[in-house]
Amino acid sequence: MELEKDFEQFFATLRKENLSPLEIENICQPLYLYRRKESLKKLCKVVLILGVFYALIKWCDSFNWFLSALGRLALIQVLPIFNWSTLYNAKCLIERPLNTDNVRQSSSVSTNTLEYGNCLLCENIDYVPTVSNITFSQLENAYLEVGTAVVITDSHHPITADDFFYAIFHKSSTSSSAFLQSSHCDVSSNLIIKKFFNAELVLRKAWNLMDRPEEKWFIQLRTCQSSAVRASRLFIPKPYYYPIHLEPYYSSWLIMSQNFSHRQYQDVVVQGLIIVQQLSGTNSLKLIAKKPCDENCPTIKVHLNEGEGFVFSSDLWDLSYKHVKSYQHISITTIMEIDRNV
């Protein structure tokens, strides 16, 4: 208020001197410049803060989780005013039929049938392309839309088996409990009879056998319960090319082995956009075109090394894997199933 009074007195004095508007403007020019400079400084500060905030959201997973936690706490406080709980699991505000089975169906191609015309996409595939430093838009336009599988050589940072086990059991006690105590599906292991399969027991046995490389074991399990899938996101790294507009994966697979080799390829029934990540060791993957394309399209085999990702669409391909025996590294493979049509 005092500053405004001083300015009013100053302009009143200028008017008493019978100065023209142009002369008054020239006298006040430094004040105008100072005000513009201060406004520009404030704008730059706001842009800088917003830029840092955006960078943290996009590239810092911890900050993302922190904001998510704050958002959930805020939503809980809003519950007495607005009951949003009915919308929590809704995929769309417009009602539509939903498939609630554990294995979702892809809307573009059904599980069991494939139009013969699509076989033209894979008839002449004679190699699997390898790329790096790529965006999802480039992946989609160059490969996924034409049914081509692709290896991404810089998909993620490799992780040691010990660090991976530690993340499962100690990163978050609540999340670990949700993952370890859930009922997993598509389980297989030589560490326990399938009838008595327990994820926590099997994974702890495998962790204890790490110091005995002569021991031969493998584990395959699929996480299909929603709470367990959310928990698995804490220790299954999201690759840098995973787009923001896609919802998180609805199902995940964990395939591990030590000094073990399968005699035959093991089938893995997956649906949607599939991202296979080799966190440690190596694994041998095979894609077979679905019927009727299996007669005309070649079988694709890929040797996946640690740090590499393998991306394809299940619309056209069926996946299987075969462990490669290694005395030096434990093989850790994760598979994400993502619904691109939600």
C-alpha positions as CSV (number, residue, x, y, z in Angstrom):
1,M,0.0,0.0,0.0
2,E,2.8,2.4,0.9
3,L,4.5,1.7,-2.5
4,E,1.3,2.5,-4.3
5,K,0.9,5.8,-2.5
6,D,4.5,6.7,-3.4
7,F,3.8,6.0,-7.1
8,E,0.6,8.1,-7.1
9,Q,2.5,11.0,-5.6
10,F,5.3,10.6,-8.1
11,F,2.9,10.6,-11.1
12,A,1.0,13.6,-9.6
13,T,4.2,15.5,-9.4
14,L,5.0,14.7,-13.1
15,R,1.6,15.9,-14.2
16,K,2.0,19.2,-12.3
17,E,5.2,19.8,-14.3
18,N,3.0,19.8,-17.4
19,L,5.0,17.0,-19.0
20,S,3.8,15.3,-22.1
21,P,2.8,11.6,-22.0
22,L,5.9,10.8,-24.1
23,E,8.2,12.5,-21.7
24,I,6.5,10.8,-18.7
25,E,6.9,7.5,-20.5
26,N,10.7,8.2,-21.1
27,I,11.1,9.0,-17.4
28,C,9.4,5.8,-16.3
29,Q,11.1,3.6,-18.9
30,P,13.6,2.2,-16.3
31,L,10.7,1.2,-14.1
32,Y,8.9,-0.5,-16.9
33,L,12.1,-2.5,-17.8
34,Y,12.6,-3.5,-14.2
35,R,9.0,-4.7,-13.9
36,R,9.3,-6.7,-17.1
37,K,12.6,-8.2,-16.0
38,E,11.1,-9.2,-12.6
39,S,8.1,-10.8,-14.4
40,L,10.4,-12.7,-16.7
41,K,12.4,-14.0,-13.8
42,K,9.2,-15.3,-12.1
43,L,8.2,-16.9,-15.4
44,C,11.6,-18.6,-15.8
45,K,11.4,-19.9,-12.2
46,V,8.0,-21.4,-12.8
47,V,9.1,-23.0,-16.1
48,L,12.2,-24.4,-14.4
49,I,10.2,-25.9,-11.5
50,L,7.7,-27.4,-13.8
51,G,10.5,-28.9,-16.0
52,V,12.2,-30.4,-13.0
53,F,8.9,-31.8,-11.8
54,Y,8.2,-33.3,-15.2
55,A,11.7,-34.9,-15.4
56,L,11.2,-36.4,-11.9
57,I,7.9,-37.9,-12.9
58,K,9.1,-39.3,-16.1
59,W,12.5,-40.7,-15.1
60,C,12.5,-41.2,-11.3
61,D,10.4,-44.3,-10.3
62,S,10.8,-43.5,-6.6
63,F,9.3,-40.0,-7.1
64,N,6.5,-41.6,-9.1
65,W,5.7,-44.0,-6.3
66,F,5.8,-41.1,-3.8
67,L,3.3,-39.1,-5.8
68,S,1.1,-42.1,-6.2
69,A,1.1,-42.7,-2.5
70,L,0.2,-39.0,-1.8
71,G,-2.6,-39.3,-4.4
72,R,-4.0,-42.4,-2.8
73,L,-4.0,-40.7,0.6
74,A,-5.8,-37.7,-0.9
75,L,-8.4,-40.0,-2.5
76,I,-9.0,-41.7,0.8
77,Q,-9.7,-38.3,2.4
78,V,-12.2,-37.5,-0.5
79,L,-14.2,-40.7,0.1
80,P,-16.7,-39.2,2.6
81,I,-17.5,-36.5,0.0
82,F,-17.4,-38.5,-3.2
83,N,-17.4,-42.3,-3.3
84,W,-15.1,-43.1,-6.2
85,S,-14.6,-46.8,-5.1
86,T,-17.0,-48.1,-7.9
87,L,-14.7,-46.5,-10.5
88,Y,-11.5,-47.9,-9.1
89,N,-11.4,-51.0,-11.2
90,A,-13.2,-49.5,-14.2
91,K,-11.3,-49.4,-17.5
92,C,-13.7,-46.9,-19.1
93,L,-16.4,-44.6,-18.0
94,I,-18.5,-45.9,-20.9
95,E,-19.8,-49.4,-20.0
96,R,-18.7,-52.2,-22.2
97,P,-18.3,-55.9,-21.8
98,L,-15.1,-56.9,-20.0
99,N,-13.3,-60.2,-20.1
100,T,-12.5,-61.0,-16.5
101,D,-10.5,-64.2,-17.2
102,N,-6.8,-64.3,-16.1
103,V,-5.7,-64.6,-19.7
104,R,-7.1,-61.7,-21.7
105,Q,-8.2,-61.9,-25.3
106,S,-6.6,-59.6,-27.9
107,S,-9.3,-57.6,-29.8
108,S,-7.4,-57.6,-33.1
109,V,-6.9,-61.4,-33.4
110,S,-8.6,-64.0,-31.3
111,T,-6.7,-66.7,-29.4
112,N,-7.4,-69.6,-31.6
113,T,-7.9,-68.1,-35.0
114,L,-5.9,-66.0,-37.4
115,E,-6.9,-64.7,-40.7
116,Y,-4.9,-66.3,-43.5
117,G,-4.2,-62.9,-45.1
118,N,-2.1,-61.9,-42.1
119,C,0.3,-64.8,-42.9
120,L,1.8,-62.5,-45.5
121,L,3.4,-60.5,-42.7
122,C,5.7,-63.4,-41.6
123,E,6.3,-65.4,-44.8
124,N,9.5,-63.7,-45.7
125,I,11.0,-63.1,-42.3
126,D,14.5,-64.5,-42.3
127,Y,16.1,-62.8,-39.3
128,V,15.2,-61.0,-36.1
129,P,16.2,-57.3,-36.2
130,T,18.2,-55.8,-33.3
131,V,17.8,-52.2,-32.3
132,S,18.8,-49.8,-29.5
133,N,17.9,-46.4,-28.2
134,I,14.4,-46.7,-29.6
135,T,11.0,-45.2,-28.7
136,F,7.8,-47.2,-28.5
137,S,6.4,-45.2,-31.4
138,Q,9.3,-46.4,-33.5
139,L,8.8,-49.9,-32.3
140,E,5.1,-49.8,-33.1
141,N,5.5,-48.3,-36.6
142,A,8.5,-50.3,-37.8
143,Y,7.9,-53.7,-36.2
144,L,4.7,-54.4,-34.1
145,E,2.2,-53.2,-36.7
146,V,3.7,-55.6,-39.3
147,G,3.9,-58.5,-36.9
148,T,7.7,-58.5,-36.6
149,A,9.5,-59.4,-33.4
150,V,12.5,-57.4,-32.4
151,V,15.5,-57.6,-30.0
152,I,16.4,-54.5,-28.0
153,T,20.0,-54.7,-27.0
154,D,19.9,-51.9,-24.4
155,S,16.6,-52.8,-22.9
156,H,17.6,-52.6,-19.2
157,H,20.5,-52.9,-16.8
158,P,21.5,-56.5,-15.9
159,I,21.0,-57.5,-12.3
160,T,22.7,-60.2,-10.3
161,A,20.6,-63.1,-9.0
162,D,21.5,-62.2,-5.4
163,D,20.2,-58.6,-5.9
164,F,17.1,-59.9,-7.6
165,F,16.2,-62.3,-4.7
166,Y,17.0,-59.5,-2.2
167,A,14.6,-57.2,-4.0
168,I,11.8,-59.8,-3.9
169,F,12.2,-60.6,-0.2
170,H,13.3,-57.2,1.3
171,K,12.4,-54.3,-0.9
172,S,9.0,-53.9,0.7
173,S,7.6,-56.3,3.3
174,T,4.0,-55.6,2.3
175,S,4.6,-56.0,-1.4
176,S,6.7,-59.1,-0.9
177,S,3.9,-60.6,1.1
178,A,1.4,-59.9,-1.6
179,F,3.6,-61.5,-4.3
180,L,4.9,-64.5,-2.3
181,Q,1.6,-65.5,-0.7
182,S,-0.6,-65.2,-3.8
183,S,-1.8,-68.2,-5.8
184,H,0.4,-68.2,-8.9
185,C,-0.6,-69.9,-12.0
186,D,1.3,-71.8,-14.7
187,V,3.8,-73.0,-12.2
188,S,6.5,-75.5,-12.8
189,S,9.7,-76.4,-11.0
190,N,12.0,-79.3,-10.1
191,L,12.4,-78.0,-6.6
192,I,8.9,-79.1,-5.4
193,I,6.0,-81.1,-6.6
194,K,3.5,-78.9,-8.5
195,K,0.7,-79.9,-6.1
196,F,2.5,-78.3,-3.2
197,F,3.9,-75.3,-5.0
198,N,4.5,-72.3,-2.8
199,A,6.3,-69.3,-4.3
200,E,8.0,-68.2,-1.1
201,L,9.3,-71.7,-0.3
202,V,10.5,-72.4,-3.8
203,L,12.3,-69.0,-4.3
204,R,14.0,-69.3,-0.9
205,K,15.2,-72.8,-1.8
206,A,16.6,-71.4,-5.0
207,W,18.3,-68.5,-3.2
208,N,19.9,-71.0,-0.8
209,L,21.2,-73.1,-3.7
210,M,23.0,-70.2,-5.4
211,D,26.3,-71.1,-3.6
212,R,26.1,-74.6,-4.9
213,P,26.5,-74.2,-8.7
214,E,26.5,-78.0,-9.2
215,E,22.8,-78.0,-8.2
216,K,20.4,-78.1,-11.1
217,W,17.0,-76.3,-10.7
218,F,14.5,-74.2,-12.6
219,I,11.4,-72.2,-11.7
220,Q,8.5,-71.0,-13.9
221,L,5.6,-69.1,-12.4
222,R,3.0,-66.7,-13.7
223,T,1.6,-63.9,-11.6
224,C,-2.0,-63.4,-12.4
225,Q,-3.7,-62.0,-9.2
226,S,-4.0,-58.2,-9.4
227,S,-2.4,-57.5,-6.0
228,A,0.5,-59.8,-6.7
229,V,1.0,-58.2,-10.2
230,R,1.2,-54.8,-8.6
231,A,3.8,-56.1,-6.1
232,S,5.9,-57.6,-8.9
233,R,6.4,-54.2,-10.4
234,L,8.8,-53.4,-7.6
235,F,11.4,-55.9,-8.7
236,I,10.6,-56.3,-12.4
237,P,12.2,-53.3,-14.1
238,K,10.2,-51.3,-16.6
239,P,12.1,-50.8,-19.8
240,Y,12.8,-47.2,-20.9
241,Y,10.7,-47.7,-24.1
242,Y,7.6,-48.6,-22.1
243,P,5.2,-45.8,-23.1
244,I,3.3,-43.7,-20.6
245,H,0.0,-44.1,-22.4
246,L,-0.1,-47.9,-21.9
247,E,-1.5,-49.2,-18.7
248,P,0.9,-51.4,-16.6
249,Y,1.2,-55.0,-17.5
250,Y,-1.8,-57.2,-16.3
251,S,0.3,-60.3,-15.9
252,S,3.9,-61.2,-15.4
253,W,6.1,-64.3,-15.7
254,L,9.2,-65.2,-13.8
255,I,11.4,-67.9,-15.3
256,M,14.7,-68.8,-13.6
257,S,17.3,-71.6,-13.8
258,Q,20.7,-72.7,-12.6
259,N,22.9,-75.2,-14.4
260,F,19.7,-76.5,-16.0
261,S,18.8,-77.4,-19.6
262,H,15.4,-78.5,-20.9
263,R,15.4,-81.2,-23.5
264,Q,12.5,-79.6,-25.3
265,Y,11.1,-76.1,-25.6
266,Q,8.5,-75.1,-23.0
267,D,5.4,-73.5,-24.2
268,V,4.3,-70.2,-22.6
269,V,0.7,-69.1,-23.3
270,V,0.7,-65.3,-23.5
271,Q,-1.7,-62.6,-24.7
272,G,-1.2,-59.0,-25.9
273,L,1.9,-57.0,-26.3
274,I,4.8,-59.2,-24.9
275,I,8.0,-57.8,-23.5
276,V,10.6,-60.5,-22.5
277,Q,13.5,-59.2,-20.4
278,Q,16.7,-61.2,-19.8
279,L,17.8,-59.8,-16.4
280,S,20.7,-62.3,-15.9
281,G,22.3,-65.1,-17.8
282,T,20.9,-66.3,-21.2
283,N,17.8,-68.0,-22.5
284,S,16.8,-69.5,-25.8
285,L,13.4,-68.3,-27.2
286,K,11.3,-69.6,-30.1
287,L,8.4,-68.1,-31.9
288,I,6.0,-70.2,-34.0
289,A,3.4,-68.5,-36.1
290,K,-0.2,-69.4,-35.1
291,K,-2.4,-71.5,-37.4
292,P,-2.9,-71.3,-40.3
293,C,0.3,-69.3,-40.7
294,D,2.5,-72.0,-39.2
295,E,2.6,-73.8,-42.5
296,N,4.1,-70.9,-44.5
297,C,6.0,-68.8,-41.9
298,P,9.4,-69.8,-40.5
299,T,10.1,-70.6,-36.9
300,I,12.1,-67.8,-35.2
301,K,14.8,-68.7,-32.7
302,V,16.5,-66.0,-30.6
303,H,19.3,-66.4,-28.1
304,L,18.6,-63.7,-25.5
305,N,21.5,-62.3,-23.5
306,E,21.4,-60.4,-20.2
307,G,20.4,-56.7,-20.6
308,E,18.4,-57.5,-23.8
309,G,14.7,-57.4,-24.4
310,F,12.5,-59.2,-26.9
311,V,9.3,-57.5,-28.0
312,F,6.5,-59.0,-30.1
313,S,2.7,-59.3,-30.4
314,S,0.9,-62.5,-29.6
315,D,-1.6,-61.8,-32.4
316,L,0.7,-63.7,-34.7
317,W,3.1,-65.6,-32.6
318,D,3.2,-68.4,-30.0
319,L,6.2,-68.3,-27.5
320,S,8.3,-71.1,-26.0
321,Y,11.6,-71.1,-24.3
322,K,14.5,-73.5,-23.5
323,H,17.0,-73.0,-20.7
324,V,20.6,-73.0,-21.7
325,K,22.9,-74.7,-19.2
326,S,25.4,-72.3,-17.6
327,Y,27.7,-72.8,-14.7
328,Q,28.6,-69.2,-14.4
329,H,25.3,-67.3,-14.3
330,I,21.8,-67.9,-13.1
331,S,19.3,-67.3,-15.8
332,I,16.5,-64.8,-14.9
333,T,13.8,-64.0,-17.5
334,T,10.7,-61.9,-16.9
335,I,7.8,-61.6,-19.3
336,M,5.2,-58.8,-19.3
337,E,1.8,-59.2,-20.8
338,I,0.3,-55.9,-21.8
339,D,-3.2,-55.1,-23.1
340,R,-2.7,-52.5,-25.9
341,N,-6.4,-52.2,-26.5
342,V,-7.6,-50.8,-23.2
